[in-house]
Amino acid sequence: MPQTRLPILSTLKTLPEPYLLFMGDITEPGYGKTAFGLRDWAPERCIGEFACDGATVSAGLPRMTPAEAAARGARSMVIGVANAGGVVSDAWMAPLLEAMEAGLDIISGMHMRLGEIERLRETAATLGRSLIDVREPPRGIPLATGLPRSGKRLLTVGTDCALGKKYAALALAKAFTQRGVDADFRASGQTGILLAGRGVPMDAVVSDFAAGAAELLSPAAADDHWDVIEGQGSLSHPAYAAVSLALLHGSQPNVIVVCHQPGREKVLGHPTFALPSVEETIELNLRMGRRTQPAIRCGGISFNTSHMEEAQAHALMAEESLRLGVPVADPIRGGDAFARLVDSCLA
């Protein structure tokens, strides 16, 4: 008999929306993934975007000041940046203060807590604004047991960070549900939690408890239930491999889907490290995953081809599917290739 299904912790209170997305001062598109995720999966919540002088990354939304956004109905400004280390830059202070002065609350998924920054905390108290940190792990996370549990689980893994693990998990969970399968998207990062309203920010959990947090995120369920779990980082990443392994061991996935961006050759933010191949990533995840899930298998490959022309993308995916012997698809492009990926995962 399956265990009683536990509630997912870190459930957010209702967030003040709609949002103005803050792009910070970033010049690397990979660090804008929180803004991109909200734009693509919750466009109805996003009014526009705002950035520091010198920023070059855009979410493609109307640019406006906090005062203009407030006049159009915005209730908060979301930090749309996921930079290395989750740092709130000194260069962001003036824009964040400007947003609060315009009447907006601030929502952040950064490692650096807004409430721990004295100037922001004092200004928020004076103006009656809220500082909302979503990267807060739940209390009382248990140590992992590694014991088998009922239900089925799919985990998206990757050759690198910031290349589509969240998008793939969201698209697969949606496709499962459309086919009448009982499925849940399980968020393990700041953007996923903002979208789903619940989850566990895995990279904010003390490492000894991270695998236990993954067990908590995807607890025992009915035998025909699927948890589609958002992956983090990469087992080959020089900085983020620990959270990837904890998710792999703790979630005990029946199926992995490997995510990759064709053409990316170096690890994001660590250009001295070459990106591992898809084949190497499959083999490494299966070998490590068998520790807690002996029946683990690869359901297929998710490509991020947003930088490619459609015909080129489809030709490459067909070629790679033939070479690798598993379905290869871009979940955002959909089509027959994605349908085959879904079939393979559910087989």
C-alpha positions as CSV (number, residue, x, y, z in Angstrom):
1,M,0.0,0.0,0.0
2,P,1.3,3.5,-0.8
3,Q,2.2,5.7,2.1
4,T,0.0,8.7,2.9
5,R,0.9,11.4,0.3
6,L,2.7,14.2,2.2
7,P,2.0,17.8,1.5
8,I,4.7,19.6,-0.5
9,L,6.5,22.1,1.8
10,S,7.5,25.6,1.0
11,T,4.0,26.4,-0.3
12,L,3.9,30.1,-1.1
13,K,1.4,32.5,0.2
14,T,-0.5,34.3,-2.7
15,L,2.0,36.5,-4.3
16,P,1.2,40.1,-5.2
17,E,0.7,40.1,-9.0
18,P,0.9,41.1,-11.8
19,Y,4.6,41.6,-11.9
20,L,7.2,43.9,-13.3
21,L,10.3,41.7,-14.2
22,F,13.6,43.1,-13.1
23,M,16.5,42.2,-15.4
24,G,19.2,43.6,-13.2
25,D,22.5,44.4,-15.0
26,I,23.1,41.1,-16.7
27,T,24.7,40.6,-20.1
28,E,24.6,36.8,-20.2
29,P,21.2,35.4,-21.4
30,G,21.6,32.3,-19.3
31,Y,21.3,34.3,-16.1
32,G,17.9,35.7,-17.2
33,K,16.1,32.3,-16.9
34,T,13.7,33.4,-14.1
35,A,12.3,36.2,-16.2
36,F,12.2,34.0,-19.3
37,G,10.4,31.3,-17.3
38,L,7.7,33.6,-16.0
39,R,7.3,35.2,-19.5
40,D,6.8,31.9,-21.2
41,W,4.8,30.0,-18.6
42,A,2.9,32.8,-16.8
43,P,2.6,35.6,-19.3
44,E,-0.7,36.8,-17.8
45,R,1.2,37.7,-14.7
46,C,3.8,39.8,-16.4
47,I,3.2,43.5,-17.3
48,G,6.7,44.5,-18.4
49,E,10.4,44.7,-17.6
50,F,12.9,47.1,-16.0
51,A,16.7,46.9,-16.0
52,C,19.8,48.8,-14.9
53,D,21.7,50.9,-17.3
54,G,24.1,48.7,-19.3
55,A,22.0,45.6,-19.2
56,T,21.8,43.8,-22.5
57,V,19.4,40.9,-21.8
58,S,15.7,41.4,-22.4
59,A,12.7,39.2,-21.9
60,G,11.0,40.9,-24.8
61,L,8.4,42.6,-22.7
62,P,7.5,46.3,-22.8
63,R,10.1,48.3,-21.0
64,M,8.8,50.6,-18.3
65,T,9.7,52.2,-15.0
66,P,8.3,51.0,-11.7
67,A,6.0,54.0,-11.6
68,E,4.7,53.3,-15.1
69,A,4.2,49.6,-14.1
70,A,2.4,50.5,-10.9
71,A,0.1,52.9,-12.9
72,R,-0.7,49.9,-15.2
73,G,-1.7,47.7,-12.2
74,A,1.6,46.0,-11.2
75,R,1.8,45.1,-7.5
76,S,5.3,43.8,-7.3
77,M,8.7,43.6,-9.0
78,V,10.2,40.1,-9.4
79,I,14.0,39.8,-9.6
80,G,14.1,37.9,-12.9
81,V,17.8,37.1,-12.6
82,A,19.4,33.8,-11.6
83,N,23.1,34.7,-11.5
84,A,26.1,32.7,-10.2
85,G,25.8,32.6,-6.4
86,G,22.4,34.2,-6.3
87,V,23.9,37.6,-5.4
88,V,21.9,40.9,-5.1
89,S,24.3,43.3,-6.7
90,D,25.1,46.7,-5.3
91,A,24.1,48.1,-8.7
92,W,20.6,46.9,-8.1
93,M,20.0,49.0,-4.9
94,A,18.7,52.1,-6.6
95,P,16.3,50.2,-8.9
96,L,15.0,48.1,-6.0
97,L,14.4,51.2,-3.9
98,E,12.8,53.0,-6.8
99,A,10.3,50.1,-7.2
100,M,9.3,50.2,-3.5
101,E,8.9,54.0,-3.7
102,A,6.6,53.5,-6.7
103,G,4.4,51.2,-4.5
104,L,5.7,47.8,-5.5
105,D,6.6,44.9,-3.3
106,I,9.9,43.0,-4.2
107,I,9.9,39.2,-4.9
108,S,13.3,37.4,-5.0
109,G,14.6,33.9,-5.6
110,M,18.2,34.9,-4.9
111,H,20.4,33.2,-2.3
112,M,21.0,36.6,-0.7
113,R,17.9,37.3,1.4
114,L,16.3,40.7,0.8
115,G,15.4,41.0,4.4
116,E,19.1,40.7,5.4
117,I,20.0,43.8,3.4
118,E,19.7,46.7,5.8
119,R,18.9,49.4,3.4
120,L,16.1,47.4,1.7
121,R,14.7,46.2,5.0
122,E,14.5,49.7,6.5
123,T,13.0,51.2,3.3
124,A,10.4,48.5,3.2
125,A,9.5,49.1,6.8
126,T,9.2,52.8,6.2
127,L,7.1,52.5,3.1
128,G,5.0,49.5,4.2
129,R,6.3,47.3,1.4
130,S,6.9,43.5,1.5
131,L,10.2,41.8,0.8
132,I,9.4,38.2,-0.3
133,D,12.1,35.6,-0.5
134,V,11.0,32.4,-2.2
135,R,14.3,30.5,-2.0
136,E,13.5,29.4,1.6
137,P,13.8,25.7,2.2
138,P,11.1,24.1,4.5
139,R,11.9,23.3,8.1
140,G,12.3,19.8,9.4
141,I,13.7,18.1,6.3
142,P,14.6,14.5,7.1
143,L,17.7,12.6,6.1
144,A,17.2,10.5,3.0
145,T,16.4,6.8,3.5
146,G,17.1,5.5,0.0
147,L,14.2,3.1,0.5
148,P,11.9,2.2,-2.4
149,R,8.6,4.0,-2.5
150,S,5.4,3.7,-4.6
151,G,4.5,5.9,-7.5
152,K,6.4,6.8,-10.7
153,R,8.9,9.6,-11.1
154,L,10.6,11.4,-14.0
155,L,13.6,13.6,-13.5
156,T,15.0,16.0,-16.0
157,V,18.8,16.1,-16.0
158,G,21.3,18.0,-18.1
159,T,24.7,18.5,-19.6
160,D,24.8,21.9,-18.0
161,C,22.7,24.4,-16.0
162,A,20.3,26.9,-17.7
163,L,19.5,24.9,-20.8
164,G,15.9,23.7,-20.4
165,K,15.4,21.3,-17.5
166,K,12.5,23.3,-16.1
167,Y,10.8,23.8,-19.5
168,A,11.1,20.1,-20.3
169,A,9.6,19.1,-17.0
170,L,6.7,21.6,-17.3
171,A,6.0,20.5,-20.9
172,L,6.1,16.8,-20.0
173,A,3.9,17.2,-17.0
174,K,1.4,19.1,-19.1
175,A,1.6,16.4,-21.9
176,F,1.1,13.6,-19.3
177,T,-2.0,15.3,-17.9
178,Q,-3.4,15.9,-21.4
179,R,-3.2,12.2,-22.0
180,G,-5.2,11.5,-18.9
181,V,-2.3,10.5,-16.8
182,D,-2.3,11.6,-13.1
183,A,0.8,13.8,-13.0
184,D,2.3,16.6,-11.0
185,F,5.1,19.1,-11.8
186,R,7.5,19.2,-8.9
187,A,9.5,22.4,-8.6
188,S,13.0,22.3,-7.3
189,G,14.2,25.9,-8.1
190,Q,13.2,29.5,-7.7
191,T,11.4,29.9,-11.0
192,G,9.5,26.6,-10.8
193,I,8.4,27.5,-7.3
194,L,7.1,30.9,-8.5
195,L,5.2,29.2,-11.3
196,A,3.8,26.3,-9.3
197,G,3.3,28.1,-6.0
198,R,5.1,25.3,-4.1
199,G,8.2,23.2,-4.1
200,V,11.6,22.9,-2.5
201,P,14.5,25.1,-3.5
202,M,17.1,22.3,-3.6
203,D,20.2,24.5,-3.9
204,A,19.3,26.3,-0.6
205,V,19.1,23.0,1.4
206,V,22.0,22.0,3.7
207,S,23.8,19.3,1.7
208,D,23.3,16.5,4.3
209,F,19.6,16.9,3.9
210,A,19.3,17.5,0.1
211,A,18.5,13.9,-0.9
212,G,15.9,13.9,1.9
213,A,14.4,17.0,0.5
214,A,14.2,15.3,-2.9
215,E,12.4,12.4,-1.2
216,L,10.0,14.9,0.4
217,L,9.5,16.7,-2.9
218,S,8.3,13.5,-4.6
219,P,6.8,11.2,-1.8
220,A,5.1,7.9,-2.1
221,A,2.0,8.0,-4.3
222,A,-0.5,5.7,-6.1
223,D,1.2,3.3,-8.4
224,D,-0.1,5.0,-11.6
225,H,0.8,8.5,-10.4
226,W,3.8,10.4,-12.0
227,D,5.8,13.1,-10.4
228,V,7.7,15.1,-13.1
229,I,10.6,16.6,-11.2
230,E,12.5,19.7,-12.3
231,G,16.2,19.0,-12.4
232,Q,19.0,21.3,-11.3
233,G,22.6,21.7,-12.5
234,S,24.5,18.8,-13.9
235,L,26.4,15.8,-12.5
236,S,29.4,17.1,-14.5
237,H,29.2,20.7,-13.3
238,P,32.3,21.9,-11.4
239,A,30.1,23.9,-8.9
240,Y,26.6,22.5,-9.0
241,A,27.0,18.7,-9.2
242,A,26.1,18.2,-5.5
243,V,22.5,19.3,-5.9
244,S,22.2,17.2,-9.1
245,L,23.3,14.1,-7.3
246,A,21.0,14.7,-4.3
247,L,18.0,15.1,-6.7
248,L,19.0,11.9,-8.6
249,H,19.4,9.8,-5.4
250,G,16.4,11.3,-3.6
251,S,13.9,11.3,-6.4
252,Q,14.7,7.7,-7.4
253,P,13.4,8.4,-11.0
254,N,12.0,5.6,-13.1
255,V,12.9,7.7,-16.1
256,I,15.4,10.5,-16.8
257,V,15.2,12.9,-19.7
258,V,18.6,14.4,-20.6
259,C,18.4,18.1,-21.5
260,H,21.0,19.7,-23.8
261,Q,21.5,22.8,-25.9
262,P,23.2,21.9,-29.2
263,G,26.2,24.1,-30.0
264,R,27.0,24.9,-26.4
265,E,30.6,23.8,-25.9
266,K,31.6,25.2,-22.5
267,V,30.0,25.1,-19.1
268,L,28.1,28.2,-18.4
269,G,30.1,30.5,-16.2
270,H,33.1,28.1,-16.2
271,P,34.6,28.4,-19.7
272,T,37.7,26.3,-18.9
273,F,35.5,23.2,-18.6
274,A,34.2,21.5,-21.8
275,L,30.6,20.4,-21.8
276,P,30.1,16.7,-21.5
277,S,28.5,14.8,-24.4
278,V,24.9,13.7,-24.3
279,E,26.1,10.0,-24.2
280,E,28.4,10.7,-21.3
281,T,25.6,12.4,-19.4
282,I,23.2,9.5,-20.0
283,E,25.7,6.9,-18.8
284,L,26.8,8.9,-15.8
285,N,23.2,9.6,-14.6
286,L,22.1,6.0,-15.1
287,R,25.2,4.6,-13.3
288,M,24.7,7.0,-10.3
289,G,20.9,6.7,-10.3
290,R,21.0,2.9,-10.0
291,R,22.2,3.3,-6.5
292,T,18.6,4.1,-5.3
293,Q,16.6,3.1,-8.4
294,P,18.0,-0.1,-10.1
295,A,15.3,0.1,-12.8
296,I,16.2,3.7,-13.9
297,R,16.2,4.2,-17.7
298,C,16.6,7.1,-20.2
299,G,13.3,8.1,-21.8
300,G,14.9,10.4,-24.4
301,I,16.6,13.7,-25.0
302,S,15.2,17.2,-24.7
303,F,17.0,19.8,-27.0
304,N,16.8,23.5,-26.5
305,T,16.9,24.7,-30.1
306,S,15.6,28.2,-29.5
307,H,18.7,29.6,-31.2
308,M,18.2,27.6,-34.4
309,E,16.0,27.8,-37.5
310,E,13.1,25.4,-37.5
311,A,14.2,23.3,-40.4
312,Q,17.7,23.0,-39.0
313,A,16.4,22.1,-35.6
314,H,14.1,19.3,-36.8
315,A,16.9,17.9,-39.1
316,L,19.3,17.8,-36.2
317,M,16.9,16.2,-33.8
318,A,16.0,13.5,-36.3
319,E,19.7,12.8,-36.9
320,E,20.5,12.6,-33.2
321,S,17.5,10.4,-32.5
322,L,18.7,7.9,-35.1
323,R,22.3,8.1,-33.7
324,L,21.4,7.8,-30.0
325,G,18.5,5.3,-30.4
326,V,16.1,7.3,-28.3
327,P,13.5,10.1,-29.1
328,V,15.0,13.6,-29.3
329,A,12.6,16.5,-29.2
330,D,12.3,20.2,-28.3
331,P,9.3,20.4,-26.0
332,I,8.6,24.0,-27.0
333,R,8.5,23.1,-30.7
334,G,6.3,20.1,-29.9
335,G,5.1,18.0,-32.8
336,D,5.6,14.4,-33.6
337,A,9.1,14.3,-32.1
338,F,7.8,15.4,-28.8
339,A,4.9,13.0,-28.9
340,R,7.4,10.2,-29.4
341,L,9.4,11.4,-26.4
342,V,6.2,11.4,-24.3
343,D,5.4,7.8,-25.5
344,S,8.9,6.7,-24.6
345,C,8.7,8.2,-21.1
346,L,5.3,6.6,-20.3
347,A,6.2,3.2,-21.9
